[in-house]
């Protein structure tokens, strides 16, 4: 990787990187920034090129999910106009051990943006997100956490997660102190902006203005607020039934599919999307408060370290002082 970066020294890597965390508003920020006239961000969010330790396995190679060479990665930004800032958003960069040094090798003057959230709330939301995209099939967060070491050994994985088992290592995601130290090793303090998810939710405009100033953009330009990837709950059993019907794994499904061949494909896809929205996905259940308390106790040290790093009392703001 370093050899590829060195050989392409004249090519310009992105000016800024949204590195994480997942389920903290990174997609919304990506959408809001790419709509700014002075910014270019590729259509593909999450290229994940620099997180070489978290890349998909060979089974996923060639699928187009991730650029395979530095030249291919740089081609994502070929559409940037002169004078535009180029940027990308890959949440794998915050928990990758290789990404900070590789980003610094490509752009030592890059700006880095991270968004943090109460660890317990983040893990709950992440679990539901992974259920939704079918990387996870264990509906209980407690049970999913208990399976982490077995999954680290390559067992009890879904078909999708088998390509990147690290995705189900939930607690690896919230080592805030260690993750920020990795970036501070390669980037000066003024190059790293850490936002708090609660601020982003409460004051979308104020947070966006902070980001604009950090990137050197005009902070008087209008922008449209965005909310992306709202948390939902996938009904795993219902989803399996719908999948069996749509893939033809039952007699009734084959009969339905035979009749459906007379319907245009676009109409069929639209109908399936409606079924998923109405039947497969539902509002999240209330959190398991006992588990949330256990997670807050487990990650109290991370919150204290983050509070010290930011000079802000997140211990009190997130209720960790009442444990």
VOGU-3710 file (C-alpha; in Angstrom, 3 decimals, decimal comma):
1> xxxxxxxxxx> 0,000/0,000/0,000  2,741/2,515/0,921  4,484/1,712/-2,368  1,303/2,498/-4,308  0,912/5,791/-2,431  4,527/6,759/-3,041  4,345/5,959/-6,766  1,269/8,176/-7,109  2,786/11,094/-5,204  1,665/13,624/-7,821
11> xxxxxxxxxx> -1,966/12,519/-7,583  -4,049/14,367/-5,041  -5,692/12,296/-2,336  -8,842/13,662/-0,619  -8,532/16,768/1,525  -10,682/15,461/4,363  -12,015/12,205/5,803  -15,105/11,450/7,883  -13,701/8,460/9,757  -16,571/7,482/12,052
21> xxxxxxxxxx> -18,174/6,391/14,263  -21,016/4,334/12,755  -24,602/5,173/13,773  -23,503/8,658/14,803  -24,728/10,728/11,869  -21,835/10,144/9,456  -24,164/9,447/6,524  -26,203/12,583/7,231  -23,022/14,670/7,416  -21,776/13,098/4,175
31> xxxxxxxxxx> -25,035/13,998/2,420  -25,019/17,556/3,754  -21,394/18,185/2,817  -21,565/16,725/-0,677  -24,418/19,139/-1,436  -22,101/22,103/-0,737  -20,815/23,805/-3,905  -17,219/23,850/-2,633  -17,118/20,126/-1,854  -16,827/16,972/-3,933
41> xxxxxxxxxx> -17,594/13,598/-2,383  -18,056/10,468/-4,517  -21,397/8,718/-4,846  -19,880/5,698/-3,131  -19,848/6,239/0,611  -17,565/3,959/2,622  -14,807/3,126/0,113  -12,801/1,926/3,129  -9,599/1,775/1,110  -7,164/2,638/3,906
51> xxxxxxxxxx> -8,551/0,177/6,466  -6,445/-2,643/5,047  -6,787/-4,694/8,229  -10,567/-4,742/7,807  -10,858/-5,369/4,088  -13,291/-7,959/2,776  -11,943/-11,460/2,348  -11,003/-12,963/-1,008  -14,577/-14,248/-1,299  -15,660/-10,635/-1,730
61> xxxxxxxxxx> -12,889/-9,578/-4,102  -14,012/-8,078/-7,375  -17,499/-7,278/-6,132  -16,960/-3,530/-6,464  -17,512/-2,929/-2,786  -13,998/-1,547/-2,252  -11,327/-0,145/-4,593  -8,594/-2,705/-5,145  -5,740/-0,305/-5,972  -4,721/3,197/-5,011
71> xxxxxxxxxx> -5,233/4,350/-8,591  -8,771/2,975/-8,534  -9,377/4,705/-5,219  -8,135/8,060/-6,546  -10,396/7,689/-9,581  -13,381/8,114/-7,253  -12,401/11,785/-6,949  -11,714/12,457/-10,619  -14,938/14,463/-10,844  -13,769/17,129/-8,394
81> xxxxxxxxxx> -13,654/20,559/-10,016  -10,669/22,885/-9,560  -10,935/24,617/-6,218  -13,304/22,044/-4,710  -12,376/20,190/-1,541  -12,471/16,426/-2,032  -13,530/14,189/0,802  -14,870/10,783/1,677  -16,608/9,003/4,545  -15,614/5,525/5,760
91> xxxxxxxxxx> -16,574/4,552/9,301  -14,150/1,618/9,226  -11,283/4,121/9,463  -11,927/4,864/13,135  -11,542/1,260/14,304  -8,854/0,344/11,771  -5,293/0,204/13,050  -3,803/0,815/9,599  -5,970/3,685/8,339  -4,438/6,603/10,326
101> xxxxxxxxxx> -0,875/6,006/9,117  -1,923/5,310/5,518  -4,130/8,397/5,327  -1,223/10,433/6,714  1,111/8,950/4,100  -1,312/9,970/1,347  -2,270/13,384/2,786  -0,289/14,488/5,833  -2,245/17,782/5,788  -5,655/16,082/5,674
111> xxxxxxxxxx> -8,523/17,072/7,945  -10,159/14,274/9,932  -13,697/14,278/11,361  -14,973/11,817/13,948  -18,396/11,679/15,611  -18,804/9,990/19,000  -21,848/8,784/20,911  -22,736/7,229/24,244  -21,142/3,761/23,801  -24,155/1,831/25,107
121> xxxxxxxxxx> -26,543/3,646/22,764  -24,125/3,242/19,854  -23,831/-0,529/20,291  -27,601/-0,952/20,537  -28,124/1,073/17,366  -25,279/-0,696/15,558  -26,718/-4,101/16,447  -30,064/-3,145/14,912  -28,305/-1,768/11,830  -26,406/-5,030/11,327
131> xxxxxxxxxx> -29,642/-6,969/11,762  -31,242/-4,741/9,160  -28,513/-5,298/6,575  -28,441/-9,032/7,370  -24,878/-9,143/8,654  -26,337/-10,163/12,019  -29,000/-12,790/12,716  -28,990/-12,889/16,544  -31,820/-10,611/17,612  -30,669/-10,257/21,225
141> xxxxxxxxxx> -27,836/-7,768/21,686  -26,780/-9,541/24,881  -26,456/-12,857/23,037  -24,636/-11,173/20,143  -22,115/-9,718/22,592  -21,621/-13,115/24,214  -20,858/-14,611/20,783  -18,047/-12,191/19,985  -15,118/-14,467/20,806  -16,679/-17,436/19,032
151> xxxxxxxxxx> -17,183/-15,249/15,985  -13,652/-13,915/16,268  -12,624/-17,540/15,789  -14,746/-17,741/12,616  -17,804/-19,533/13,995  -21,520/-18,596/14,210  -21,229/-16,094/11,362  -23,852/-15,115/8,837  -23,002/-15,448/5,148  -22,336/-11,710/4,892
161> xxxxxxxxxx> -20,370/-11,462/8,131  -18,149/-14,374/7,078  -16,569/-11,964/4,588  -15,697/-9,488/7,342  -16,044/-11,081/10,799  -14,742/-7,900/12,446  -18,103/-6,279/11,721  -19,632/-8,311/14,564  -16,938/-7,414/17,089  -19,203/-4,801/18,661
171> xxxxxxxxxx> -17,099/-3,775/21,618  -14,040/-3,188/19,410  -15,888/-0,178/17,982  -15,906/1,919/21,140  -12,275/2,056/22,271  -12,503/5,831/21,977  -9,286/6,758/23,726  -7,131/4,324/21,761  -8,781/5,235/18,458  -8,244/8,971/18,882
181> xxxxxxxxxx> -4,665/8,460/20,055  -3,927/6,645/16,795  -5,004/9,695/14,800  -3,228/12,153/17,071  -0,024/10,188/16,491  -0,101/11,242/12,830  -2,161/14,442/12,780  -1,897/17,702/14,718  -4,718/18,641/17,081  -6,025/21,301/14,700
191> xxxxxxxxxx> -6,419/18,670/11,974  -8,795/16,460/13,971  -12,377/17,489/14,750  -14,368/15,353/17,196  -18,112/15,987/17,178  -20,662/14,693/19,670  -23,722/12,966/18,207  -26,068/14,610/20,716  -25,007/18,056/19,467  -25,553/16,984/15,868
201> xxxxxxxxxx> -29,080/15,814/16,675  -29,937/18,803/18,826  -28,351/21,544/16,715  -27,902/20,364/13,146  -27,109/23,841/11,885  -24,602/24,713/14,603  -22,714/21,457/14,021  -22,669/21,957/10,268  -21,317/25,489/10,701  -18,539/24,079/12,896
211> xxxxxxxxxx> -17,645/21,576/10,177  -17,694/24,267/7,480  -15,273/26,427/9,460  -13,041/23,435/10,223  -12,763/22,668/6,497  -12,276/26,302/5,525  -15,654/26,542/3,798  -17,989/29,535/3,783  -20,054/29,039/6,948  -22,764/31,434/5,723
221> xxxxxxxxxx> -23,822/29,205/2,840  -27,254/27,592/3,219  -27,576/23,835/3,525  -30,333/21,297/3,843  -30,472/19,213/7,012  -30,456/15,480/6,514  -31,342/12,413/8,541  -30,049/9,153/7,124  -30,156/5,499/8,189  -32,816/5,795/10,907
231> xxxxxxxxxx> -32,689/2,876/13,313  -35,249/0,161/12,631  -35,789/-3,427/13,789  -35,731/-6,337/11,341  -38,214/-9,113/12,066  -35,816/-11,950/11,333  -38,437/-14,704/11,018  -40,672/-12,629/8,759  -37,682/-11,546/6,696  -36,671/-15,186/6,190
241> xxxxxxxxxx> -40,178/-16,026/5,004  -40,190/-13,096/2,560  -36,732/-14,100/1,337  -37,876/-17,668/0,681  -40,797/-16,374/-1,339  -38,726/-13,923/-3,377  -35,963/-16,463/-4,075  -38,387/-19,245/-4,959  -37,476/-21,681/-2,184  -41,025/-22,935/-1,737
251> xxxxxxxxxx> -43,805/-24,282/-3,993  -46,038/-21,280/-3,332  -43,134/-18,997/-4,150  -42,573/-20,714/-7,499  -46,257/-20,342/-8,357  -46,212/-16,677/-7,392  -43,041/-16,027/-9,346  -44,475/-17,744/-12,401  -47,463/-15,428/-12,358  -45,277/-12,424/-11,616
261> xxxxxxxxxx> -43,199/-12,822/-14,785  -45,870/-10,857/-16,632  -45,246/-7,852/-14,326  -42,375/-5,450/-15,206  -39,270/-5,964/-13,077  -39,280/-2,374/-11,804  -42,836/-2,831/-10,539  -41,911/-6,116/-8,827  -38,928/-4,482/-7,096  -41,087/-1,612/-5,929
271> xxxxxxxxxx> -43,652/-4,030/-4,529  -40,938/-5,983/-2,701  -39,557/-2,769/-1,194  -43,040/-1,905/0,083  -43,421/-5,375/1,622  -40,081/-4,965/3,404  -40,988/-1,527/4,721  -44,415/-2,605/5,966  -43,805/-6,190/7,061  -40,117/-6,940/7,613
281> xxxxxxxxxx> -39,033/-3,751/9,398  -40,592/-2,314/12,524  -39,941/0,303/15,165  -37,184/-0,648/17,606  -38,192/-2,325/20,841  -37,439/-0,469/24,079  -33,839/-1,032/25,209  -32,930/-3,729/27,712  -32,205/-1,342/30,569  -30,318/-3,957/32,588
291> xxxxxxxxxx> -27,986/-4,569/29,655  -27,633/-0,828/28,998  -26,552/-0,361/32,616  -24,006/-3,176/32,282  -22,599/-1,591/29,115  -22,357/1,829/30,730  -20,409/0,343/33,627  -18,170/-1,517/31,184  -17,383/1,573/29,117  -17,266/4,201/31,856
301> xxxxxxxxxx> -13,481/4,345/31,488  -13,771/5,092/27,770  -16,191/7,930/28,493  -13,842/9,384/31,115  -10,926/9,223/28,663  -13,017/10,859/25,964  -14,137/13,585/28,366  -10,520/14,336/29,202  -9,539/14,380/25,524  -12,335/16,813/24,612
311> xxxxxxxxxx> -12,201/18,874/27,786  -15,921/18,255/28,164  -17,811/16,420/30,891  -19,486/13,678/28,869  -19,523/11,563/32,034  -22,263/13,825/33,388  -23,922/14,534/30,025  -24,364/10,844/29,260  -25,335/9,911/32,813  -22,221/7,918/33,653
321> xxx> -21,818/9,845/36,883  -24,935/8,163/38,266  -23,781/4,550/37,834
//
